[in-house]
Protein backbone atom coordinates (compact mmCIF):
# COMPACT_ATOMS: atom_id res chain seq x y z
CA UNK A 1 0.00 0.00 0.00
CA UNK A 2 1.42 3.38 -0.94
CA UNK A 3 1.94 5.96 1.83
CA UNK A 4 -0.56 8.28 0.14
CA UNK A 5 -3.36 5.71 0.48
CA UNK A 6 -2.69 4.44 3.97
CA UNK A 7 -5.40 4.88 6.61
CA UNK A 8 -2.99 6.86 8.77
CA UNK A 9 -2.35 9.34 5.96
CA UNK A 10 -6.09 9.72 5.28
CA UNK A 11 -6.73 10.31 8.98
CA UNK A 12 -3.90 12.86 9.09
CA UNK A 13 -5.34 14.68 6.07
CA UNK A 14 -8.74 14.84 7.75
CA UNK A 15 -7.19 16.13 10.96
CA UNK A 16 -5.16 18.68 8.98
CA UNK A 17 -8.32 19.90 7.26
CA UNK A 18 -10.08 20.18 10.62
CA UNK A 19 -7.22 22.36 11.86
CA UNK A 20 -7.82 24.84 9.05
CA UNK A 21 -9.70 28.02 9.89
CA UNK A 22 -13.34 28.30 8.86
CA UNK A 23 -14.26 29.84 5.50
CA UNK A 24 -14.90 33.23 7.11
CA UNK A 25 -11.47 33.21 8.81
CA UNK A 26 -9.59 31.86 5.82
CA UNK A 27 -7.61 34.16 3.52
CA UNK A 28 -6.59 31.25 1.23
CA UNK A 29 -9.31 29.22 -0.50
CA UNK A 30 -9.63 25.62 0.64
CA UNK A 31 -8.72 24.33 -2.83
CA UNK A 32 -5.44 26.24 -2.69
CA UNK A 33 -4.71 24.95 0.82
CA UNK A 34 -5.41 21.38 -0.33
CA UNK A 35 -3.20 21.86 -3.40
CA UNK A 36 -0.38 23.17 -1.21
CA UNK A 37 -0.81 20.23 1.16
CA UNK A 38 -0.55 17.86 -1.80
CA UNK A 39 2.58 19.67 -3.01
CA UNK A 40 4.13 19.29 0.45
CA UNK A 41 3.37 15.56 0.44
CA UNK A 42 4.97 15.20 -2.98
CA UNK A 43 8.02 17.17 -1.82
CA UNK A 44 8.36 14.81 1.14
CA UNK A 45 8.28 11.83 -1.23
CA UNK A 46 10.89 13.48 -3.45
CA UNK A 47 13.08 14.24 -0.44
CA UNK A 48 12.95 10.60 0.66
CA UNK A 49 13.69 9.43 -2.89
CA UNK A 50 16.70 11.73 -3.22
CA UNK A 51 17.99 10.55 0.15
CA UNK A 52 17.75 6.91 -0.95
CA UNK A 53 19.44 7.71 -4.26
CA UNK A 54 22.27 9.49 -2.43
CA UNK A 55 22.80 6.42 -0.24
CA UNK A 56 22.86 4.15 -3.28
CA UNK A 57 25.29 6.46 -5.08
CA UNK A 58 27.60 6.48 -2.07
CA UNK A 59 27.55 2.68 -1.91
CA UNK A 60 28.27 2.46 -5.64
CA UNK A 61 31.15 4.92 -5.35
CA UNK A 62 32.61 2.92 -2.46
CA UNK A 63 32.35 -0.32 -4.46
CA UNK A 64 33.96 1.32 -7.49
CA UNK A 65 36.81 2.60 -5.31
CA UNK A 66 37.34 -0.94 -3.97
CA UNK A 67 37.33 -2.34 -7.52
CA UNK A 68 39.89 0.21 -8.70
CA UNK A 69 42.14 -0.52 -5.72
CA UNK A 70 41.92 -4.25 -6.42
CA UNK A 71 42.65 -3.64 -10.09
CA UNK A 72 45.78 -1.67 -9.18
CA UNK A 73 46.93 -4.50 -6.90
CA UNK A 74 46.40 -7.04 -9.68
CA UNK A 75 48.35 -4.92 -12.16
CA UNK A 76 51.18 -4.63 -9.65
CA UNK A 77 51.29 -8.41 -9.15
CA UNK A 78 51.21 -9.05 -12.91
CA UNK A 79 54.02 -6.53 -13.52
CA UNK A 80 56.16 -8.07 -10.79
CA UNK A 81 55.78 -11.53 -12.37
CA UNK A 82 56.81 -10.22 -15.80
N, C-alpha and C positions, 0 to 999 in steps of 0.2 A: 504494500500500500504506500502510495507516495505521501510525503509529509503534508502536501497541500490538502489531501483528502482525509487525513486522519481525524478521528472524533475529537482529539485534543485540540487540533488546529481549528476545527469548526467551532468548538466551544470558546476558544480564545477569541476568534473573530466576533462571535456574538457578544462576548464580554466587552471587547474593544468598542463595538458599536454602542453598547449600553453606556459606556463611559463618555461618549460624545455628547456635547451640549445639545439641547433641544433646538428645533428649527428656528425658534425666535432668538436664541442666544448665539446661533452659529453664523460666522461670517463667511465660511467656506461651504458650498453646497455638499450634501451628503455624497453625491456621485463623485465629486472631486476627492473627498476624504477617502472614499472606498478605493478610488484609483490610486491614490498615493499609498494607501495601505498595501495594495497589490504590488506596487512598484517596490516598496520596502521588502516585501516577502521575496520578490524575485532577486533583489540585490543581496539578500541574505543567502539565497541559493547560489548565486554567482560567487559570493565571497567564499563559501564553503568549497565550491568547485575549484576555484583558483588555489585555495589552500591545499587541496588534495593534489592538484597538478604540480604545485611547487614541491611537495613532498616526493612525488614520483620523479620529478626532474632531478632533485638532489640525489635520490637513490641511483638513478641512471648515471649521473655524473660520477658518483663514487665508484660504481661498477666499471665504468669506462676507465677511470684512473687506475683501478686495480688491473684491468686488462693491459693497459699501456705499460705499467710497471712490470708485469709478467712478460710481456713481449720484449721489453728491454733486457730482462734477465736471460731470456731464451737466446736472444741475439748475442749476448755476451758469452754464453756457454758455447754457442756454435762457433763464434770467432776464435775462442780459446782452443777449440778442438782442431781448427784448420791450420 
